[in-house]
């Protein structure tokens, strides 16, 4: 029972908060999850700066394209982690609360990620 109470107040890795139409939802990731995601995004940011430098230095196109592919893969990994957490917490909780529109919302998001 205490675990359910914790979830309602964002004490776990859940990624949604608030209820009702028009309410702004927020993520409630643990500090470990935030730290992991931030580290990954910092590395990606560095890779992007590196690609910019490669272009400024007229680096061979194939080498630049390979770095772009690496950044895209890294971003996809961040997206997968966020999607997993979202599905395991927000989506399940909202379905349990009878909010079936979350399925349509999730499908739109997955379609955007798969482009």
Rosetta constraint file for C-alpha pairs under 8 A:
AtomPair CA 1 CA 5 HARMONIC 6.38 0.50
AtomPair CA 2 CA 6 HARMONIC 6.12 0.50
AtomPair CA 3 CA 7 HARMONIC 6.27 0.50
AtomPair CA 4 CA 8 HARMONIC 6.44 0.50
AtomPair CA 5 CA 9 HARMONIC 6.62 0.50
AtomPair CA 6 CA 10 HARMONIC 6.21 0.50
AtomPair CA 6 CA 11 HARMONIC 4.97 0.50
AtomPair CA 6 CA 12 HARMONIC 6.76 0.50
AtomPair CA 7 CA 11 HARMONIC 5.67 0.50
AtomPair CA 7 CA 12 HARMONIC 5.77 0.50
AtomPair CA 7 CA 14 HARMONIC 6.90 0.50
AtomPair CA 8 CA 17 HARMONIC 7.81 0.50
AtomPair CA 10 CA 14 HARMONIC 6.30 0.50
AtomPair CA 10 CA 15 HARMONIC 7.96 0.50
AtomPair CA 10 CA 17 HARMONIC 7.27 0.50
AtomPair CA 10 CA 28 HARMONIC 5.43 0.50
AtomPair CA 11 CA 28 HARMONIC 7.41 0.50
AtomPair CA 11 CA 30 HARMONIC 7.74 0.50
AtomPair CA 12 CA 28 HARMONIC 7.04 0.50
AtomPair CA 12 CA 29 HARMONIC 6.87 0.50
AtomPair CA 12 CA 30 HARMONIC 6.35 0.50
AtomPair CA 13 CA 28 HARMONIC 5.83 0.50
AtomPair CA 13 CA 29 HARMONIC 4.35 0.50
AtomPair CA 13 CA 30 HARMONIC 5.18 0.50
AtomPair CA 13 CA 33 HARMONIC 7.74 0.50
AtomPair CA 13 CA 85 HARMONIC 7.28 0.50
AtomPair CA 13 CA 89 HARMONIC 7.53 0.50
AtomPair CA 14 CA 27 HARMONIC 6.85 0.50
AtomPair CA 14 CA 28 HARMONIC 5.34 0.50
AtomPair CA 14 CA 29 HARMONIC 6.06 0.50
AtomPair CA 14 CA 85 HARMONIC 7.02 0.50
AtomPair CA 14 CA 86 HARMONIC 7.14 0.50
AtomPair CA 14 CA 88 HARMONIC 7.89 0.50
AtomPair CA 14 CA 89 HARMONIC 4.95 0.50
AtomPair CA 14 CA 90 HARMONIC 6.21 0.50
AtomPair CA 15 CA 26 HARMONIC 6.53 0.50
AtomPair CA 15 CA 27 HARMONIC 3.88 0.50
AtomPair CA 15 CA 28 HARMONIC 4.75 0.50
AtomPair CA 15 CA 29 HARMONIC 6.09 0.50
AtomPair CA 15 CA 85 HARMONIC 7.03 0.50
AtomPair CA 15 CA 86 HARMONIC 5.80 0.50
AtomPair CA 15 CA 89 HARMONIC 6.47 0.50
AtomPair CA 15 CA 90 HARMONIC 5.69 0.50
AtomPair CA 16 CA 25 HARMONIC 5.52 0.50
AtomPair CA 16 CA 26 HARMONIC 5.35 0.50
AtomPair CA 16 CA 27 HARMONIC 5.17 0.50
AtomPair CA 16 CA 28 HARMONIC 6.57 0.50
AtomPair CA 16 CA 86 HARMONIC 7.86 0.50
AtomPair CA 16 CA 89 HARMONIC 7.65 0.50
AtomPair CA 16 CA 90 HARMONIC 5.22 0.50
AtomPair CA 17 CA 24 HARMONIC 7.90 0.50
AtomPair CA 17 CA 25 HARMONIC 5.03 0.50
AtomPair CA 17 CA 26 HARMONIC 5.48 0.50
AtomPair CA 17 CA 27 HARMONIC 6.92 0.50
AtomPair CA 17 CA 28 HARMONIC 7.55 0.50
AtomPair CA 18 CA 23 HARMONIC 6.22 0.50
AtomPair CA 18 CA 24 HARMONIC 6.92 0.50
AtomPair CA 18 CA 25 HARMONIC 5.80 0.50
AtomPair CA 18 CA 26 HARMONIC 7.82 0.50
AtomPair CA 19 CA 23 HARMONIC 6.15 0.50
AtomPair CA 29 CA 33 HARMONIC 5.92 0.50
AtomPair CA 29 CA 34 HARMONIC 6.15 0.50
AtomPair CA 30 CA 34 HARMONIC 6.26 0.50
AtomPair CA 31 CA 35 HARMONIC 5.96 0.50
AtomPair CA 32 CA 36 HARMONIC 6.16 0.50
AtomPair CA 33 CA 37 HARMONIC 6.15 0.50
AtomPair CA 34 CA 38 HARMONIC 5.93 0.50
AtomPair CA 35 CA 39 HARMONIC 6.04 0.50
AtomPair CA 36 CA 40 HARMONIC 6.28 0.50
AtomPair CA 37 CA 41 HARMONIC 6.14 0.50
AtomPair CA 37 CA 78 HARMONIC 6.66 0.50
AtomPair CA 38 CA 42 HARMONIC 6.01 0.50
AtomPair CA 39 CA 43 HARMONIC 6.30 0.50
AtomPair CA 40 CA 44 HARMONIC 6.28 0.50
AtomPair CA 40 CA 74 HARMONIC 7.64 0.50
AtomPair CA 40 CA 78 HARMONIC 7.23 0.50
AtomPair CA 41 CA 45 HARMONIC 6.03 0.50
AtomPair CA 41 CA 75 HARMONIC 7.81 0.50
AtomPair CA 41 CA 78 HARMONIC 7.83 0.50
AtomPair CA 42 CA 46 HARMONIC 6.28 0.50
AtomPair CA 43 CA 47 HARMONIC 6.24 0.50
AtomPair CA 44 CA 48 HARMONIC 6.20 0.50
AtomPair CA 44 CA 71 HARMONIC 6.11 0.50
AtomPair CA 44 CA 74 HARMONIC 6.87 0.50
AtomPair CA 44 CA 75 HARMONIC 7.38 0.50
AtomPair CA 45 CA 49 HARMONIC 6.39 0.50
AtomPair CA 46 CA 50 HARMONIC 6.17 0.50
AtomPair CA 47 CA 51 HARMONIC 6.22 0.50
AtomPair CA 47 CA 67 HARMONIC 7.57 0.50
AtomPair CA 47 CA 71 HARMONIC 6.69 0.50
AtomPair CA 48 CA 52 HARMONIC 6.29 0.50
AtomPair CA 48 CA 68 HARMONIC 7.97 0.50
AtomPair CA 48 CA 71 HARMONIC 7.31 0.50
AtomPair CA 49 CA 53 HARMONIC 6.24 0.50
AtomPair CA 50 CA 54 HARMONIC 6.16 0.50
AtomPair CA 51 CA 55 HARMONIC 6.29 0.50
AtomPair CA 51 CA 64 HARMONIC 6.32 0.50
AtomPair CA 51 CA 67 HARMONIC 6.73 0.50
AtomPair CA 51 CA 68 HARMONIC 7.26 0.50
AtomPair CA 52 CA 56 HARMONIC 6.27 0.50
AtomPair CA 53 CA 57 HARMONIC 6.14 0.50
AtomPair CA 54 CA 58 HARMONIC 6.22 0.50
AtomPair CA 54 CA 59 HARMONIC 5.10 0.50
AtomPair CA 54 CA 64 HARMONIC 6.66 0.50
AtomPair CA 55 CA 59 HARMONIC 5.85 0.50
AtomPair CA 55 CA 64 HARMONIC 7.32 0.50
AtomPair CA 59 CA 63 HARMONIC 6.98 0.50
AtomPair CA 59 CA 64 HARMONIC 6.79 0.50
AtomPair CA 60 CA 64 HARMONIC 6.64 0.50
AtomPair CA 61 CA 65 HARMONIC 6.10 0.50
AtomPair CA 62 CA 66 HARMONIC 6.16 0.50
AtomPair CA 63 CA 67 HARMONIC 6.44 0.50
AtomPair CA 64 CA 68 HARMONIC 6.25 0.50
AtomPair CA 65 CA 69 HARMONIC 6.20 0.50
AtomPair CA 66 CA 70 HARMONIC 6.32 0.50
AtomPair CA 67 CA 71 HARMONIC 6.33 0.50
AtomPair CA 68 CA 72 HARMONIC 6.21 0.50
AtomPair CA 69 CA 73 HARMONIC 6.18 0.50
AtomPair CA 70 CA 74 HARMONIC 6.21 0.50
AtomPair CA 71 CA 75 HARMONIC 6.14 0.50
AtomPair CA 72 CA 76 HARMONIC 6.11 0.50
AtomPair CA 73 CA 77 HARMONIC 6.29 0.50
AtomPair CA 74 CA 78 HARMONIC 6.49 0.50
AtomPair CA 75 CA 79 HARMONIC 6.19 0.50
AtomPair CA 76 CA 80 HARMONIC 6.10 0.50
AtomPair CA 76 CA 113 HARMONIC 7.96 0.50
AtomPair CA 77 CA 81 HARMONIC 6.32 0.50
AtomPair CA 78 CA 82 HARMONIC 6.31 0.50
AtomPair CA 79 CA 83 HARMONIC 5.98 0.50
AtomPair CA 79 CA 113 HARMONIC 7.58 0.50
AtomPair CA 80 CA 84 HARMONIC 6.02 0.50
AtomPair CA 81 CA 85 HARMONIC 6.35 0.50
AtomPair CA 82 CA 86 HARMONIC 6.04 0.50
AtomPair CA 83 CA 87 HARMONIC 6.07 0.50
AtomPair CA 84 CA 88 HARMONIC 6.14 0.50
AtomPair CA 85 CA 89 HARMONIC 6.12 0.50
AtomPair CA 85 CA 90 HARMONIC 7.88 0.50
AtomPair CA 86 CA 90 HARMONIC 5.21 0.50
AtomPair CA 86 CA 91 HARMONIC 6.25 0.50
AtomPair CA 87 CA 91 HARMONIC 4.86 0.50
AtomPair CA 87 CA 92 HARMONIC 6.41 0.50
AtomPair CA 88 CA 92 HARMONIC 6.08 0.50
AtomPair CA 89 CA 93 HARMONIC 5.95 0.50
AtomPair CA 90 CA 94 HARMONIC 5.99 0.50
AtomPair CA 91 CA 95 HARMONIC 6.12 0.50
AtomPair CA 91 CA 102 HARMONIC 6.30 0.50
AtomPair CA 91 CA 103 HARMONIC 7.44 0.50
AtomPair CA 91 CA 106 HARMONIC 7.90 0.50
AtomPair CA 92 CA 96 HARMONIC 6.10 0.50
AtomPair CA 93 CA 97 HARMONIC 6.16 0.50
AtomPair CA 94 CA 98 HARMONIC 6.35 0.50
AtomPair CA 94 CA 99 HARMONIC 5.12 0.50
AtomPair CA 94 CA 100 HARMONIC 7.21 0.50
AtomPair CA 94 CA 102 HARMONIC 6.72 0.50
AtomPair CA 95 CA 99 HARMONIC 5.11 0.50
AtomPair CA 95 CA 100 HARMONIC 5.46 0.50
AtomPair CA 95 CA 102 HARMONIC 7.08 0.50
AtomPair CA 100 CA 104 HARMONIC 7.82 0.50
AtomPair CA 101 CA 105 HARMONIC 6.42 0.50
AtomPair CA 102 CA 106 HARMONIC 6.01 0.50
AtomPair CA 103 CA 107 HARMONIC 6.21 0.50
AtomPair CA 104 CA 108 HARMONIC 6.30 0.50
AtomPair CA 105 CA 109 HARMONIC 6.35 0.50
AtomPair CA 106 CA 110 HARMONIC 6.10 0.50
AtomPair CA 107 CA 111 HARMONIC 6.09 0.50
AtomPair CA 108 CA 112 HARMONIC 6.35 0.50
AtomPair CA 109 CA 113 HARMONIC 6.30 0.50
AtomPair CA 110 CA 114 HARMONIC 6.18 0.50
AtomPair CA 111 CA 115 HARMONIC 6.54 0.50
